[in-house]
Amino acid sequence: MPYITKLKSARIYKITLRHHVMFWLIYFSFNTFRWGSYFNDYWYSLQTNLIGFPIHMALCYLNLYVLMPVLLFKRRIPIYILSVLLAIFLMVLLKFNLTYFLVSTDVWPEGPEVINHLTMNYVIDMMIGELYVIAFVAAIKITFDWLEENKRSTDLEKIQLETELQFLRAQVSPHFFLNTLNNIYALSITNSNKTSKVIIKLAELLKYLLYEVKKKRQTLEKELHFIENYLEIERIRHGDKLEIDMNIMGDIHNKTIAPMLLISFIENAFKHGVNKNIDKVKISLNFKIIKKDLYFFISNPKPQQLQETEYTNTVEYEGGIGLKNVKKRLTLGYKQDDYVLKIDDAGKNFNVKLKIKVE
């Protein structure tokens, strides 16, 4: 399960036991030196913090792992508030008694007066202090949980997109071979001597599909060579009925493109422009590389019955796996600014223009 492993390895925001220990040690040291400096009595500060910090920790973990999941996250807010206040009040009583009997009878030396018995001012002040600690720790936990969930959601979305993209790429091969095998079948039933030549070319295409299209990007040179082999199959099959005008301009070296991307447009041209016309057909293809962009153009005549109608149902004409697949692959595999796709079927020809980054 590689995707699950990938998700687990991406959990960079998880709070571990080491983080808990480091947090409380730093907080304890800071508080000890702070109040030690304030009282000018570090031993007293150490003693009171040794009593106070277990109480801080108990309240914080009670809130994080019991009260919040059981009450707050289930929208039982009034009960949650009362439970927090009650827990804090009980812990303040515990802190008062431990300080009084173990450290000093003056339990609140920083207060406005000497306190050696429980007062309302002491209780309120101590509860506000505990609320501060609880809120501070809860804010840290909630922030890390949000970062973790956001990272997990982002990774999951990325994995889903990659899975869908791989599925779309996997669809190309069977769809492509279905069309090509139909071509071979058409030749075989007429006992054409072209059949063996087509099978040899098909073997070359199969070799490419087995070993070259697993990468996210393929070199433009290899992709164009694959397209030329496919066009040769169509030339052998259709003979004089087919005219292919193919032009390549610019430097195709050191350029990459998503594998089997352009072939879907070319297949569509032959499926609708050649196979459904009885007259001689011309297919025009242009590949022009300018700096880091490929300008691809292909034009084919529409089927005869569509040329004779007053309008064209674009959705019906563009149907099937091929063009829908390539549009989805462009959306998933490239950024929005990396390509521009235009399909024009206003006249007697069906034209596709694609500008795409091939850096």
ChimeraX attribute file (.defattr): number of C-alpha atoms within 10 A of each C-alpha:
attribute: neighborCount
match mode: 1-to-1
recipient: residues
	/A:1	5
	/A:2	7
	/A:3	13
	/A:4	11
	/A:5	9
	/A:6	13
	/A:7	16
	/A:8	12
	/A:9	9
	/A:10	14
	/A:11	15
	/A:12	12
	/A:13	16
	/A:14	14
	/A:15	14
	/A:16	8
	/A:17	9
	/A:18	8
	/A:19	11
	/A:20	10
	/A:21	11
	/A:22	11
	/A:23	12
	/A:24	15
	/A:25	12
	/A:26	11
	/A:27	12
	/A:28	17
	/A:29	12
	/A:30	12
	/A:31	16
	/A:32	22
	/A:33	17
	/A:34	14
	/A:35	18
	/A:36	16
	/A:37	12
	/A:38	12
	/A:39	14
	/A:40	12
	/A:41	13
	/A:42	16
	/A:43	13
	/A:44	16
	/A:45	20
	/A:46	18
	/A:47	15
	/A:48	20
	/A:49	19
	/A:50	13
	/A:51	17
	/A:52	20
	/A:53	16
	/A:54	13
	/A:55	17
	/A:56	21
	/A:57	15
	/A:58	15
	/A:59	20
	/A:60	22
	/A:61	15
	/A:62	15
	/A:63	23
	/A:64	17
	/A:65	10
	/A:66	12
	/A:67	20
	/A:68	19
	/A:69	13
	/A:70	14
	/A:71	17
	/A:72	16
	/A:73	11
	/A:74	10
	/A:75	12
	/A:76	13
	/A:77	13
	/A:78	10
	/A:79	13
	/A:80	20
	/A:81	14
	/A:82	11
	/A:83	15
	/A:84	18
	/A:85	16
	/A:86	13
	/A:87	16
	/A:88	24
	/A:89	17
	/A:90	12
	/A:91	20
	/A:92	22
	/A:93	13
	/A:94	15
	/A:95	19
	/A:96	23
	/A:97	16
	/A:98	17
	/A:99	19
	/A:100	17
	/A:101	10
	/A:102	11
	/A:103	15
	/A:104	15
	/A:105	17
	/A:106	16
	/A:107	22
	/A:108	18
	/A:109	13
	/A:110	12
	/A:111	12
	/A:112	9
	/A:113	9
	/A:114	12
	/A:115	17
	/A:116	14
	/A:117	13
	/A:118	13
	/A:119	9
	/A:120	8
	/A:121	12
	/A:122	18
	/A:123	16
	/A:124	13
	/A:125	13
	/A:126	20
	/A:127	20
	/A:128	14
	/A:129	14
	/A:130	22
	/A:131	18
	/A:132	12
	/A:133	16
	/A:134	22
	/A:135	14
	/A:136	12
	/A:137	19
	/A:138	17
	/A:139	12
	/A:140	12
	/A:141	15
	/A:142	12
	/A:143	13
	/A:144	16
	/A:145	15
	/A:146	13
	/A:147	16
	/A:148	18
	/A:149	15
	/A:150	13
	/A:151	17
	/A:152	18
	/A:153	13
	/A:154	13
	/A:155	18
	/A:156	16
	/A:157	12
	/A:158	13
	/A:159	16
	/A:160	13
	/A:161	16
	/A:162	15
	/A:163	13
	/A:164	15
	/A:165	20
	/A:166	15
	/A:167	13
	/A:168	19
	/A:169	21
	/A:170	13
	/A:171	14
	/A:172	21
	/A:173	16
	/A:174	11
	/A:175	15
	/A:176	15
	/A:177	14
	/A:178	12
	/A:179	15
	/A:180	19
	/A:181	14
	/A:182	11
	/A:183	18
	/A:184	21
	/A:185	13
	/A:186	14
	/A:187	19
	/A:188	14
	/A:189	9
	/A:190	9
	/A:191	10
	/A:192	12
	/A:193	11
	/A:194	16
	/A:195	20
	/A:196	13
	/A:197	15
	/A:198	24
	/A:199	15
	/A:200	12
	/A:201	17
	/A:202	19
	/A:203	12
	/A:204	14
	/A:205	17
	/A:206	15
	/A:207	12
	/A:208	16
	/A:209	16
	/A:210	10
	/A:211	9
	/A:212	16
	/A:213	18
	/A:214	15
	/A:215	10
	/A:216	14
	/A:217	16
	/A:218	18
	/A:219	19
	/A:220	21
	/A:221	16
	/A:222	16
	/A:223	21
	/A:224	17
	/A:225	13
	/A:226	21
	/A:227	18
	/A:228	13
	/A:229	16
	/A:230	20
	/A:231	19
	/A:232	16
	/A:233	23
	/A:234	19
	/A:235	16
	/A:236	16
	/A:237	20
	/A:238	18
	/A:239	12
	/A:240	10
	/A:241	14
	/A:242	18
	/A:243	16
	/A:244	15
	/A:245	12
	/A:246	14
	/A:247	11
	/A:248	13
	/A:249	12
	/A:250	11
	/A:251	15
	/A:252	21
	/A:253	9
	/A:254	10
	/A:255	19
	/A:256	20
	/A:257	20
	/A:258	21
	/A:259	22
	/A:260	22
	/A:261	19
	/A:262	19
	/A:263	20
	/A:264	19
	/A:265	21
	/A:266	24
	/A:267	20
	/A:268	20
	/A:269	23
	/A:270	20
	/A:271	16
	/A:272	18
	/A:273	23
	/A:274	24
	/A:275	13
	/A:276	14
	/A:277	17
	/A:278	11
	/A:279	10
	/A:280	12
	/A:281	20
	/A:282	16
	/A:283	19
	/A:284	18
	/A:285	18
	/A:286	17
	/A:287	19
	/A:288	18
	/A:289	20
	/A:290	14
	/A:291	13
	/A:292	13
	/A:293	17
	/A:294	26
	/A:295	18
	/A:296	18
	/A:297	22
	/A:298	22
	/A:299	22
	/A:300	25
	/A:301	24
	/A:302	25
	/A:303	20
	/A:304	15
	/A:305	9
	/A:306	14
	/A:307	14
	/A:308	11
	/A:309	8
	/A:310	6
	/A:311	11
	/A:312	16
	/A:313	9
	/A:314	13
	/A:315	8
	/A:316	8
	/A:317	15
	/A:318	16
	/A:319	11
	/A:320	12
	/A:321	14
	/A:322	21
	/A:323	18
	/A:324	13
	/A:325	18
	/A:326	20
	/A:327	14
	/A:328	13
	/A:329	20
	/A:330	19
	/A:331	14
	/A:332	16
	/A:333	17
	/A:334	13
	/A:335	10
	/A:336	10
	/A:337	8
	/A:338	14
	/A:339	17
	/A:340	13
	/A:341	12
	/A:342	10
	/A:343	14
	/A:344	12
	/A:345	19
	/A:346	11
	/A:347	12
	/A:348	15
	/A:349	18
	/A:350	22
	/A:351	20
	/A:352	19
	/A:353	17
	/A:354	19
	/A:355	18
	/A:356	20
	/A:357	21
	/A:358	23
	/A:359	13
